[in-house]
Amino acid sequence: MAKALRMDLVLVTVDNEDDSAEHPIHALGREYQSADLSCSSLVLKGEIAQQVTTHAAEIYAEMLVIGSHGNSSIHDILLGHAGPDILQSSTRPVLVIPQLAS
């Protein structure tokens, strides 16, 4: 989608334990760059929804694309899930991509 629309792709993850240059998000970013996409990657620390929405505003993101893990409401309540928080707090459009069925 980013390539077709000639958009820059920014891969962002929030990982409070690993922000090294070897983080898997950077490998994914390099893979997309080799596919001729304008792509960068970034590891943030902190609360997921707040970090993602703040960064999106800072870079004037046109859209956020997030994955849904397909977890139940009980799972979300007990373990937390950033998707609903991002949807509520984002000032940018959010596209949620569901997890593929196994």
C-alpha positions as CSV (number, residue, x, y, z in Angstrom):
1,M,0.0,0.0,0.0
2,A,2.8,2.4,0.9
3,K,4.6,1.8,-2.4
4,A,1.4,2.2,-4.4
5,L,0.6,5.5,-2.7
6,R,4.2,6.6,-2.8
7,M,4.3,7.1,1.0
8,D,7.2,6.7,3.4
9,L,6.9,3.7,5.6
10,V,7.9,4.1,9.2
11,L,8.0,0.8,11.2
12,V,7.6,1.5,14.9
13,T,7.6,-0.9,17.8
14,V,7.6,-0.3,21.6
15,D,10.0,-2.6,23.4
16,N,11.1,-1.6,26.9
17,E,13.8,-4.3,27.0
18,D,15.5,-4.3,23.6
19,D,16.2,-1.2,21.7
20,S,19.4,-2.5,20.1
21,A,20.5,-2.1,16.5
22,E,19.8,-5.9,16.2
23,H,16.1,-5.6,17.0
24,P,13.9,-7.5,14.5
25,I,12.1,-4.4,13.5
26,H,15.3,-3.1,11.9
27,A,15.8,-6.3,9.9
28,L,12.2,-5.9,8.6
29,G,12.9,-2.3,7.7
30,R,16.0,-3.4,5.7
31,E,13.9,-6.0,3.9
32,Y,11.3,-3.4,2.9
33,Q,14.1,-1.0,1.7
34,S,15.5,-3.8,-0.5
35,A,12.0,-4.1,-2.0
36,D,12.3,-0.4,-3.2
37,L,10.2,1.1,-0.4
38,S,11.1,4.3,1.4
39,C,11.3,2.8,4.9
40,S,12.8,3.5,8.3
41,S,12.5,1.7,11.6
42,L,12.4,2.8,15.2
43,V,12.2,1.2,18.6
44,L,10.5,3.4,21.3
45,K,10.3,2.8,25.1
46,G,7.3,3.5,27.3
47,E,3.5,2.9,27.2
48,I,2.6,1.6,23.8
49,A,-0.4,3.7,22.8
50,Q,1.1,6.9,24.1
51,Q,4.4,6.4,22.4
52,V,2.9,5.3,19.0
53,T,0.4,8.2,18.9
54,T,2.9,10.8,20.0
55,H,5.4,9.7,17.5
56,A,2.8,9.6,14.7
57,A,1.9,13.2,15.5
58,E,5.5,14.3,15.6
59,I,6.2,13.0,12.1
60,Y,2.9,14.1,10.8
61,A,1.9,10.5,9.9
62,E,-0.9,10.3,7.4
63,M,-2.2,7.0,8.8
64,L,-1.4,4.4,11.4
65,V,-1.6,0.7,10.4
66,I,-1.7,-1.7,13.4
67,G,-2.1,-5.4,13.7
68,S,-4.8,-7.1,15.7
69,H,-3.8,-10.2,17.5
70,G,-7.4,-11.5,17.6
71,N,-7.4,-12.0,21.4
72,S,-10.6,-12.2,23.3
73,S,-12.0,-9.4,25.4
74,I,-11.1,-11.3,28.6
75,H,-7.5,-11.6,27.3
76,D,-7.4,-7.9,26.6
77,I,-8.7,-7.0,30.1
78,L,-6.3,-9.4,31.9
79,L,-3.1,-8.9,29.8
80,G,-3.7,-5.6,28.1
81,H,-3.8,-4.7,24.4
82,A,-2.7,-1.5,22.8
83,G,-5.0,-1.5,19.8
84,P,-8.1,-0.1,21.5
85,D,-6.0,2.5,23.3
86,I,-4.4,3.6,20.0
87,L,-7.8,3.8,18.3
88,Q,-9.1,6.0,21.1
89,S,-6.2,8.3,21.5
90,S,-4.9,8.7,17.9
91,T,-5.6,12.0,16.1
92,R,-4.6,10.2,12.9
93,P,-6.7,7.6,10.9
94,V,-6.0,4.0,12.1
95,L,-6.3,0.9,9.9
96,V,-6.4,-2.3,11.9
97,I,-5.2,-5.4,10.1
98,P,-6.6,-8.7,11.6
99,Q,-4.4,-11.6,12.3
100,L,-4.6,-14.4,9.7
101,A,-6.4,-17.5,10.7
102,S,-4.0,-20.5,11.5
